[in-house]
Amino acid sequence: MKTSAQIQFTVFSPITSRLRHSTVVKLYREGWQIELFFKWIKQHLHIKTFFENTRNAVFAQIWIPSVTVFCLSLLRNIIC
């Protein structure tokens, strides 16, 4: 049995080995924007789980509260 100090992990991705460094950086940044979007959803829309896994159901469950939050913030800026 190996201890944790003896175990080594090798990460190899055939996709990134054929891409240029700048392309990998762009893909990482785009992926990070997706992560930030889901963080915003969790913080502001309070969506814990999706009712269904279909594309339309997920889209509706994200889109409707997003538009509502946008409209309320727009009204708040107009009134105040």
Secondary structure, DSSP 4 states (H G I P E B T S, - for coil): ---TTT-------HHHHSS-HHHHHHHHHHHHHHHHHHHHIIIII---S-S--SHHHHHHHHHHHHHHHHHHHHHHHHH-
